[in-house]
Amino acid sequence: MRLEEGRTLGDWRLLKHLGQGALGHVFVAEHKFTKKKAALKILPEELASDRGFLTRFEDEVGLISSVEHPGIARTYNASFVDGYYFLATECVVDDHQETKSLSQYSGSRRATQQETLKVAEQVAEALDYAHTANGSEGLAHGNLKPNNVMISESTPSGPVVKIADFGLFRMIGAGSVLMRSYKAAVEQFGGADPFLLSKVGQDRYPSSAIDAKQYEELLSSLAQNLLFLSPEQRRGDWSDPISADVWSFGLLLYWMLSGTIPEGAWELDTRLTNIGIDWDAIISSCLALDPVKRPRRLAPLFVVSKTPHVAPSVVIPKMTNMLTQPLNVQETQDKQIKEYSPEKRDTRGVQPILTETVLIHKGVYNRGSNQGCRDEIPRHPVHVDSFSIDIHPVTNEQFVRFLDFLGDEKDPQNHDIIRLKDSRIKRSSGRFGIERGYGKHPVVGVTWYGAIAYASWVGKRLPTEAEWEIACCGGLEHPTYSTGETIEKTQANFFSSDTTPVMSYPPNEYGIYDMAGNVYEWCFDWYEYNYYEYSSQEPDNPKGPIQGVYRVLRGGCWKSLKEDLRCAKRHRNNPGAANGTYGFRCAQDACLEEE
């Protein structure tokens, strides 16, 4: 299949060809079902057939996709369709819905100090997060440069940015990146590499002269691949990629402020201190030739004093001495930043947004499977009393009301309620807010403790595992899925790039939405591997083992394969665990006259 605009690749429709880079061709694409846009990076044939690369690809893509930060363009997933391997990544567009890099934003002009500070603070925070995201090892970018700092929004103080292609340099390998860039340049120039052609008996140069202006952007990209590498990287030493990122960061600042790349020693323009930032000290420390002398944390370099009526100043005493040693972030923060204590607010006016429920009458129902995983066996009958269950999972707009009421992210026992970095809810100046467009999406990043706390707040509870499976089956006799014997992507959100708004797909026979896919849902029960073996002997209103290590999750999620969406499929995790796929819905007892 030839890749071109208008064609489909799996679940993606290719909308616009953005160009060709180190990872092959890049398209703006739209998901057929969710309508979400993404940048599809399609691996070139020589990489897709390289077993060594594919092994690295499979090992690294999970790590790269786990890095979720507002300043880093997300990697949604990796797929293989019609002979093509490709990455679906966040498509970063500006106010005009166009892709724009920092290079394109700046053009040939020098950035203002305020613009540079705006970019520096965002990039520093994102790098610090990634550098500590995988424990002591961290995840480095490897090839930070203006072309992969993307503009998502312009503000009076400067651009809002996201770093693209995080970790790809490490995944692909430096040599492959540089060779792919060189090959892409040759192809776009419309000529041929005389050295490569000579190997096959051809030694012709391009027949027409090259117009440098026409290829100015391409030449800039080629130069950046080399110029923004650290000295040790250019010597072939890739042992400390985090320090190399710090070098590239310092170079990025110098480039923004001066419009040039430093050559030898330099003197900073004395006008570059009038907003209280000691650019000279910061850039000099990042560009230390000895990687050990570069700072290991970048964000603290831009902590600015907010003392009234005093010109802002960088809160790093003795900058020239301090920056030659790795920064103790906590020590710096303890000395310079007052402890935050949330303001006391009147929460009496905060009311929950309740969800419509469906009543399920008492009776005998089957649960489990004799053909599934070992922990689903045996399939057995259970008797449950009448209960009602929410028709959809709890949404962000519902959960943020709870957080506003609580004013905190922890419960009275100090358990995490939600991990904001894994959610679409953010906190700024003590207030909670939802990312634009995600109000009706199911809340994610919620722990079991958070689900229990929310349910109690609205006067409900979590469903038991038995109740959840009964609701999922929707009254069908022996369904494999909530939709029957099979399930299609028109019926549930799975193996996709993100959550969808609740109730986006048809309900099951009970009128309940999203029992399969979208988010895993916490249940009340403790998990035990062989619990079904003896719970079949105690079938009345089973509530799981009396103790355990893990709590039950059910239903599969937006990232799941079809197998995980089966009604009987059991999942589990620590009750304090949270990620971008964990949500919940509520249930409650139903007291009927017939009972």
JOGIQUI-V289791 format. One record per residue. RES is the residue in three letters. PSI is psi in whole degrees, -180 to 180 (none if undefined). D_LAST is the distance of its C-alpha to the last C-alpha in Angstrom with 2 decimals. Layout:
RES:PSI:D_LAST
RES:PSI:D_LAST
//
This chain:
MET:129:62.51
ARG:133:64.59
LEU:122:62.84
GLU:164:63.47
GLU:136:61.78
GLY:-20:59.28
ARG:162:58.46
THR:146:55.08
LEU:100:54.63
GLY:-123:51.23
ASP:9:48.72
TRP:137:51.46
ARG:125:53.86
LEU:118:57.22
LEU:-44:58.16
LYS:133:61.27
HIS:119:63.65
LEU:-21:64.32
GLY:-168:67.02
GLN:129:67.78
GLY:-159:67.53
ALA:-26:67.52
LEU:15:64.24
GLY:-159:65.37
HIS:146:64.49
VAL:129:61.97
PHE:146:60.00
VAL:129:57.64
ALA:158:54.71
GLU:132:51.47
HIS:133:48.26
LYS:-32:47.44
PHE:-46:43.74
THR:-17:43.32
LYS:14:46.72
LYS:139:47.46
LYS:149:51.15
ALA:163:52.68
ALA:119:56.11
LEU:118:56.53
LYS:109:59.17
ILE:121:60.30
LEU:137:62.08
PRO:158:65.60
GLU:-40:66.32
GLU:-29:68.35
LEU:-41:65.52
ALA:-21:62.89
SER:4:65.10
ASP:109:65.86
ARG:-37:63.77
GLY:-43:64.59
PHE:-43:63.36
LEU:-34:60.14
THR:-46:59.39
ARG:-41:59.97
PHE:-48:57.99
GLU:-36:54.89
ASP:-40:55.29
GLU:-30:55.97
VAL:-32:53.70
GLY:-41:50.57
LEU:-45:52.28
ILE:-43:53.59
SER:-17:50.27
SER:-13:48.58
VAL:109:50.88
GLU:113:49.08
HIS:143:51.00
PRO:-24:51.68
GLY:7:55.37
ILE:126:55.10
ALA:125:54.54
ARG:147:51.55
THR:115:51.80
TYR:-55:48.67
ASN:173:49.21
ALA:142:51.79
SER:161:51.84
PHE:116:54.04
VAL:133:54.34
ASP:36:57.16
GLY:2:59.39
TYR:133:58.99
TYR:137:57.59
PHE:156:56.57
LEU:135:54.91
ALA:116:52.67
THR:163:53.34
GLU:133:52.65
CYS:108:54.97
VAL:117:56.57
VAL:157:58.06
ASP:-166:59.75
ASP:-23:59.35
HIS:15:60.95
GLN:32:58.67
GLU:148:61.62
THR:133:61.89
LYS:128:64.38
SER:171:65.57
LEU:-33:67.25
SER:-47:70.55
GLN:-35:70.05
TYR:-44:68.87
SER:-34:71.93
GLY:-136:74.47
SER:-2:77.92
ARG:162:77.44
ARG:139:76.74
ALA:151:73.35
THR:163:73.34
GLN:-39:72.51
GLN:-40:69.32
GLU:-44:68.25
THR:-43:69.13
LEU:-42:67.18
LYS:-46:64.11
VAL:-44:64.30
ALA:-45:65.28
GLU:-41:62.33
GLN:-47:59.82
VAL:-40:61.52
ALA:-45:62.01
GLU:-42:58.35
ALA:-42:57.27
LEU:-44:59.84
ASP:-41:58.90
TYR:-50:55.24
ALA:-37:56.14
HIS:-16:58.74
THR:9:56.08
ALA:-23:53.13
ASN:47:53.61
GLY:-144:54.25
SER:-26:57.89
GLU:-44:59.06
GLY:173:57.85
LEU:120:58.27
ALA:157:61.50
HIS:-52:62.26
GLY:-24:65.63
ASN:47:67.30
LEU:131:66.52
LYS:166:68.75
PRO:-31:68.75
ASN:-20:67.75
ASN:20:64.35
VAL:106:63.50
MET:144:61.74
ILE:123:61.45
SER:-18:58.03
GLU:148:58.95
SER:134:62.04
THR:166:62.00
PRO:-31:64.89
SER:-7:65.04
GLY:-179:65.06
PRO:150:63.00
VAL:128:59.45
VAL:159:59.74
LYS:139:57.90
ILE:126:59.61
ALA:165:59.48
ASP:36:60.18
PHE:125:58.99
GLY:-6:59.78
LEU:-32:61.27
PHE:-41:64.76
ARG:-40:63.60
MET:-47:61.65
ILE:-36:64.51
GLY:140:67.36
ALA:-45:70.17
GLY:-44:72.67
SER:-39:70.41
VAL:-49:69.53
LEU:-40:73.21
MET:-40:74.26
ARG:-40:71.51
SER:-41:72.59
TYR:-44:76.19
LYS:-41:75.34
ALA:-38:73.33
ALA:-44:76.35
VAL:-45:78.70
GLU:-40:76.57
GLN:-28:76.17
PHE:-15:79.91
GLY:9:80.47
GLY:-154:82.95
ALA:153:82.94
ASP:115:83.49
PRO:-32:87.15
PHE:-47:86.55
LEU:-40:83.69
LEU:-33:85.56
SER:-25:88.65
LYS:-20:86.72
VAL:24:86.35
GLY:15:89.90
GLN:141:89.46
ASP:30:90.94
ARG:139:90.60
TYR:165:89.52
PRO:139:87.58
SER:-26:89.96
SER:150:89.13
ALA:148:89.38
ILE:126:86.17
ASP:106:85.42
ALA:-35:84.11
LYS:-38:82.60
GLN:-31:80.49
TYR:24:79.00
GLU:-43:78.90
GLU:-41:75.12
LEU:-43:75.27
LEU:-38:78.19
SER:-42:76.33
SER:-43:73.34
LEU:-44:75.65
ALA:-42:77.35
GLN:-37:74.12
ASN:-32:72.99
LEU:-45:76.02
LEU:-31:76.83
PHE:5:73.43
LEU:147:73.42
SER:162:74.31
PRO:-41:77.74
GLU:-34:76.27
GLN:-41:74.25
ARG:-22:77.45
ARG:-2:79.07
GLY:10:76.32
ASP:110:74.48
TRP:25:70.70
SER:-22:69.73
ASP:75:68.35
PRO:-23:66.69
ILE:-44:65.08
SER:-35:68.55
ALA:-38:69.63
ASP:-39:66.87
VAL:-42:68.24
TRP:-50:71.72
SER:-36:70.43
PHE:-46:68.61
GLY:-40:71.87
LEU:-38:73.71
LEU:-43:71.16
LEU:-46:71.78
TYR:-44:75.55
TRP:-42:75.36
MET:-40:73.34
LEU:-33:75.71
SER:-21:78.98
GLY:7:78.35
THR:173:80.11
ILE:132:79.63
PRO:139:81.50
GLU:108:84.63
GLY:-153:86.07
ALA:158:86.01
TRP:161:85.15
GLU:132:85.32
LEU:143:82.39
ASP:125:83.05
THR:-16:83.33
ARG:-11:81.38
LEU:43:78.23
THR:5:77.32
ASN:4:76.78
ILE:16:72.97
GLY:10:73.06
ILE:125:72.34
ASP:79:74.91
TRP:-40:74.84
ASP:-46:77.87
ALA:-41:76.29
ILE:-49:72.97
ILE:-41:74.61
SER:-41:77.21
SER:-41:74.64
CYS:-31:72.58
LEU:23:75.78
ALA:134:77.06
LEU:-34:78.79
ASP:114:77.37
PRO:-30:73.60
VAL:-28:73.02
LYS:-3:74.29
ARG:147:71.82
PRO:145:68.80
ARG:-14:65.54
ARG:137:63.44
LEU:-38:64.32
ALA:-40:61.94
PRO:-17:63.37
LEU:-20:66.74
PHE:18:65.50
VAL:118:63.82
VAL:136:65.62
SER:139:66.21
LYS:22:64.74
THR:127:66.97
PRO:145:67.79
HIS:15:71.35
VAL:134:72.31
ALA:134:72.95
PRO:144:70.18
SER:153:71.20
VAL:130:69.83
VAL:62:68.16
ILE:98:69.88
PRO:149:72.83
LYS:59:75.93
MET:-46:74.68
THR:-30:77.60
ASN:-42:77.11
MET:-36:73.35
LEU:-8:72.75
THR:-6:74.80
GLN:152:72.11
PRO:137:68.42
LEU:137:66.47
ASN:96:64.16
VAL:-45:61.56
GLN:-41:59.64
GLU:-44:62.88
THR:-44:64.00
GLN:-41:60.71
ASP:-36:60.59
LYS:-30:64.08
GLN:-19:63.78
ILE:129:60.23
LYS:148:58.43
GLU:133:54.98
TYR:130:52.35
SER:124:49.93
PRO:144:47.35
GLU:148:47.83
LYS:126:45.44
ARG:152:43.51
ASP:110:41.32
THR:11:37.97
ARG:-24:36.14
GLY:-3:36.57
VAL:115:35.05
GLN:144:31.69
PRO:154:29.52
ILE:109:29.35
LEU:153:25.69
THR:141:24.64
GLU:146:22.55
THR:163:19.32
VAL:135:17.59
LEU:131:13.85
ILE:120:13.10
HIS:154:9.99
LYS:153:8.66
GLY:-173:11.23
VAL:127:14.55
TYR:156:17.39
ASN:146:20.99
ARG:162:22.84
GLY:-179:26.48
SER:143:29.63
ASN:-6:32.26
GLN:-4:34.99
GLY:-148:34.54
CYS:163:35.53
ARG:-33:35.42
ASP:-3:32.58
GLU:-5:30.30
ILE:141:30.86
PRO:161:29.27
ARG:131:26.87
HIS:157:23.74
PRO:147:20.10
VAL:149:17.31
HIS:127:13.56
VAL:148:11.77
ASP:166:8.43
SER:141:8.47
PHE:161:11.60
SER:153:14.45
ILE:145:18.09
ASP:145:21.40
ILE:-12:23.33
HIS:162:26.46
PRO:160:27.84
VAL:135:28.94
THR:169:32.40
ASN:-42:35.58
GLU:-28:35.49
GLN:-45:32.03
PHE:-32:33.00
VAL:-27:36.38
ARG:-42:34.73
PHE:-43:33.11
LEU:-38:36.54
ASP:-40:38.18
PHE:-44:35.80
LEU:-37:36.38
GLY:17:40.05
ASP:169:40.21
GLU:9:39.42
LYS:153:38.28
ASP:176:35.40
PRO:-22:36.14
GLN:10:36.58
ASN:19:39.17
HIS:143:37.21
ASP:132:38.11
ILE:-42:35.50
ILE:146:37.44
ARG:103:40.81
LEU:-32:42.51
LYS:-19:45.19
ASP:7:42.61
SER:-180:40.87
ARG:14:41.81
ILE:132:41.50
LYS:158:44.73
ARG:130:45.83
SER:126:49.07
SER:38:50.47
GLY:0:47.17
ARG:148:45.25
PHE:141:42.82
GLY:163:43.36
ILE:139:42.31
GLU:142:44.82
ARG:131:45.73
GLY:-2:43.59
TYR:11:40.72
GLY:-41:38.40
LYS:-1:35.93
HIS:153:36.26
PRO:141:33.62
VAL:142:34.59
VAL:171:36.23
GLY:13:37.81
VAL:135:34.64
THR:169:33.99
TRP:-38:30.66
TYR:-39:31.25
GLY:-38:31.77
ALA:-44:28.59
ILE:-44:26.57
ALA:-43:28.54
TYR:-46:28.07
ALA:-41:24.30
SER:-38:24.18
TRP:-37:26.57
VAL:8:24.40
GLY:26:21.23
LYS:-163:19.77
ARG:175:20.23
LEU:147:21.61
PRO:149:19.56
THR:165:19.64
GLU:-38:22.04
ALA:-45:19.46
GLU:-42:17.53
TRP:-46:20.97
GLU:-37:22.13
ILE:-46:19.15
ALA:-37:19.77
CYS:-41:23.47
CYS:-23:23.30
GLY:28:21.86
GLY:-1:20.34
LEU:153:23.78
GLU:-61:24.25
HIS:60:26.89
PRO:143:28.16
THR:-41:30.84
TYR:170:30.38
SER:-17:27.83
THR:-3:30.24
GLY:-140:30.60
GLU:-20:33.46
THR:170:35.68
ILE:139:35.78
GLU:168:38.68
LYS:-12:39.89
THR:-5:39.04
GLN:-14:35.35
ALA:159:35.10
ASN:103:37.31
PHE:158:38.79
PHE:50:42.30
SER:-164:43.40
SER:-10:45.08
ASP:171:42.45
THR:160:38.97
THR:160:38.27
PRO:146:36.40
VAL:152:32.65
MET:27:31.61
SER:-17:35.13
TYR:161:33.94
PRO:149:31.68
PRO:167:27.89
ASN:-171:26.09
GLU:-21:24.03
TYR:-9:20.98
GLY:24:23.39
ILE:136:23.71
TYR:151:27.28
ASP:31:29.44
MET:-22:27.27
ALA:129:30.63
GLY:-171:33.71
ASN:-72:34.81
VAL:145:33.51
TYR:145:32.03
GLU:128:28.69
TRP:138:27.84
CYS:166:24.64
PHE:-35:23.37
ASP:149:24.38
TRP:153:27.69
TYR:139:29.58
GLU:135:30.98
TYR:-45:33.12
ASN:25:31.96
TYR:-38:28.38
TYR:-25:27.02
GLU:-36:29.13
TYR:-15:27.13
SER:-22:23.73
SER:-18:23.46
GLN:-11:23.44
GLU:74:20.47
PRO:-4:18.12
ASP:116:14.76
ASN:57:14.27
PRO:138:18.08
LYS:20:19.69
GLY:177:23.28
PRO:159:26.09
ILE:-15:26.30
GLN:169:29.62
GLY:-172:32.01
VAL:-38:34.71
TYR:155:33.16
ARG:157:29.97
VAL:140:28.60
LEU:149:29.59
ARG:156:28.63
GLY:-13:29.85
GLY:177:33.63
CYS:-175:35.69
TRP:-22:38.57
LYS:-10:41.07
SER:155:39.26
LEU:165:40.50
LYS:-36:38.37
GLU:-37:37.42
ASP:-9:35.51
LEU:-1:33.18
ARG:147:31.55
CYS:-37:27.75
ALA:-6:28.12
LYS:128:30.97
ARG:140:30.51
HIS:162:32.61
ARG:160:32.96
ASN:168:35.11
ASN:139:35.76
PRO:-19:33.32
GLY:2:36.40
ALA:151:37.66
ALA:143:38.00
ASN:-176:39.83
GLY:9:40.09
THR:-3:37.35
TYR:123:34.43
GLY:-156:31.74
PHE:167:27.96
ARG:165:24.94
CYS:161:21.94
ALA:173:18.16
GLN:156:15.35
ASP:151:11.77
ALA:113:9.42
CYS:102:7.10
LEU:153:5.49
GLU:-34:5.28
GLU:-17:3.79
GLU:none:0.00
//
